Amino acid sequence: KQMRPIELIALIFISFSLLKIIIIVFNKKFWIDNVTKRILKNAHLFSFICLVLSLITLYYLLKELTISQIIASMTFAILLIGFGILTHVKELSISIDKIQKEKDIIKKSLIYIIIWLIILLWGLKEIIA
């Protein structure tokens, strides 16, 4: 059976996620030293890579789903991520306090905010139309 692009995307995500879980369960230090710290040291590069991969993923998702369906799936993912992140409330509070003091937080996040506005308005237009 030939895999559709959306299935390939899911398979890559599943494979990466299972690998990450296995490594973290058996050797958390290895994951932090060899993946997390490398990503953080090269945050701008990985940020750009994530943006490009998200646009490629969106392109293929739109071949099979509407933007409303994609937003509904994003809602599920964000809620699940929130559930996981909120187990680290103490650490998050420290980070949020530091971020809140940044004077140029909107400027730093402008592209991210614009992307979200485009997605949200696009979804709203689709639902209303």
N, C-alpha and C positions, 0 to 999 in steps of 0.2 A: 504494500500500500504506500502510495506517495503521500508524504506529509505536506499539509498545507502550511504556509508561512506562520499562521497563528498557532498551529500545533508545534512547529519548530521553536517558536518563541517560548511557548509553555514548557517544552522539553528542556530548553537551555536553562530556564528559570528553575525548574524542578531539580535538574542535575546540580546546578550551582548551589541551590539552597540545601539539598541533602548533603553535599560535600561539606559545606560550611558547618552544618549542624554536627556532622560526624567529627570533624576536626575540633570544633569547640568542645564537644563532650569529652573527647579523649586528650586534647592538648590545646587548651585555651591560649596558653602563652605563645605557641607557634602561630596561631591565627592572628593574635594581636601584633606580634613582632613582624611577621612576614606579609600581612595583608593590611590590617587596620592602620598601623603606623606608616606604611608606605603610601597609602591613600592620603592620609592626613598631611604627610610631607609634600605631596604633589596635588594638593587640593584643587588648584586652578585647572590643571590638566584633567583630573578625574571629573571635575565639575563639567568641563567641556565635553568629555567623553559621554557622561550621563545625559547631557542635553542632546547630543547627536543620536545616541541610542534611543532616547525617548521619542525623538521625532521619527526615526525609522520604525520603531514599534507602533507609534500612532498611525503612520502610513499604512502598515499592514492590518492593523486593527480596523481601520476605517473601510477596508475592502470587504469586511464581513459584519461589522457592527455599526450602529449609529453612534453619534457622539453622546446621546443620552444613555445608551447602554454602557458605553465606556465610562462615563461619569458615575453611573451606578456601581460598576465594578471597582472604580477608584474609591468610592465611598466604603465598600466592604474592606478593601485593602487598608485604607487609612484607619478605619476603626480597629482592625486587627493589629496594626502597627502601634496605634495608640495604647491598646491593651498591654502590649509588651513593653513599651517605653515607660508607661506609668508605674511599672514596678521599680523604677529608679528615680522616684520623686526627689529624694534628697540631692542627688547629683544634678538633676534637671533644674532644681531651684537655684543652685549656684550658677549654672550656665545662663539661666534666664536673667538673673540679676546682672551678670556681666554684659549680656547682650543689650539689656534695657538701657544701660549707661552709654552705649555707643551713640555718638551724635549723627553718624551717617548711615544708620541701619537701613533706612528706606532707599538711599542711594545704592548701597551694597546689594540690596534685594530687588532692585527695580526690574531687571529682566525677568526674574522669577515671578514677581507680582504681575507684570504685563502678560506673561504666559498664562497664569491662572485666570486673569480677567478675560483673555481671549477664549479659553476653554469654557469658562462659566457663561459668558455671553453667547457663545456659539450654542451651548446646550440649551440655554434659555430660549434662544431664537427657534431652535428645533422643536422644543416642547410647545411653545406658544403658536407657532405657524401651523 
